Amino acid sequence: MNAPFKSLVDVGHVTDVPARGARVVKLAETEIGVFRTMDDRIFAIDNRCPHRGGPLSEGIVHGHFVTCPLHNWVISLETGLAQGADEGCVRTVPVTVDEAGRLLLDLSALLARRAA
């Protein structure tokens, strides 16, 4: 049985992302927003709002959500789904924090979509 393919990319230290803030990771033509919540959870999602492509990393982080700076759409950092009456979603990217505090993005799903 083959083990699942993983493509882990180190994108910095957890302290590189401010509490209730974000940083952008650019990968070829894709931008991923890496977010840190007040309770120190880390999430990674596409950096473009599904509404008009606003930069989510410049939005306001509250709880496990981010509010787009352009038109106030609220996006779940856990699921990527727009909240309330808004409809749409962004892709989530698995991220882990290793024992040294390094942020590791698992890009295997992104790479698999490109290969298809």
ZIGI-V10909 format. One record per backbone hydrogen bond with DSSP energy under -0.5 kcal/mol. CO is the residue of the C=O (numbers start at 1). NH is the residue of the N-H. E is the energy in kcal/mol with one decimal. If there is no record, write none. Layout:
# ZIGI-V10909
CO|NH|E ; CO|NH|E
This chain:
# ZIGI-V10909
6|8|-0.5 ; 7|107|-2.9 ; 9|11|-0.5 ; 9|105|-2.6 ; 12|103|-3.5 ; 13|16|-2.5 ; 14|17|-1.4 ; 16|18|-0.6 ; 18|21|-1.5 ; 20|61|-0.6 ; 21|36|-2.3 ; 23|34|-2.9 ; 24|26|-0.5 ; 25|27|-0.5 ; 25|32|-2.8 ; 27|30|-2.8 ; 30|27|-3.4 ; 31|47|-2.3 ; 32|25|-2.8 ; 32|34|-0.5 ; 33|35|-0.6 ; 33|45|-2.2 ; 34|23|-1.8 ; 35|43|-2.2 ; 36|20|-1.5 ; 36|21|-1.1 ; 37|40|-2.0 ; 41|37|-2.5 ; 43|35|-3.1 ; 44|93|-2.9 ; 45|33|-3.3 ; 47|49|-0.5 ; 47|56|-1.7 ; 49|53|-1.7 ; 54|49|-2.4 ; 54|56|-1.1 ; 55|58|-2.1 ; 56|59|-2.2 ; 59|61|-0.5 ; 60|62|-0.5 ; 60|67|-2.4 ; 62|65|-1.7 ; 64|77|-2.8 ; 64|78|-0.7 ; 65|62|-2.4 ; 66|68|-0.6 ; 66|75|-2.9 ; 67|60|-1.3 ; 68|72|-1.3 ; 73|68|-3.2 ; 73|75|-0.5 ; 74|83|-2.6 ; 75|66|-2.2 ; 76|80|-1.9 ; 80|90|-2.2 ; 81|76|-2.5 ; 83|86|-1.2 ; 88|82|-2.7 ; 91|46|-2.2 ; 94|106|-2.9 ; 96|98|-0.5 ; 96|104|-3.0 ; 98|101|-2.3 ; 101|14|-2.9 ; 102|98|-2.4 ; 102|104|-0.5 ; 103|11|-2.5 ; 103|105|-0.6 ; 104|96|-2.1 ; 105|9|-2.5 ; 105|107|-0.9 ; 107|111|-2.7 ; 108|112|-2.3 ; 109|113|-1.9 ; 110|114|-1.7 ; 111|115|-1.8 ; 112|116|-1.3
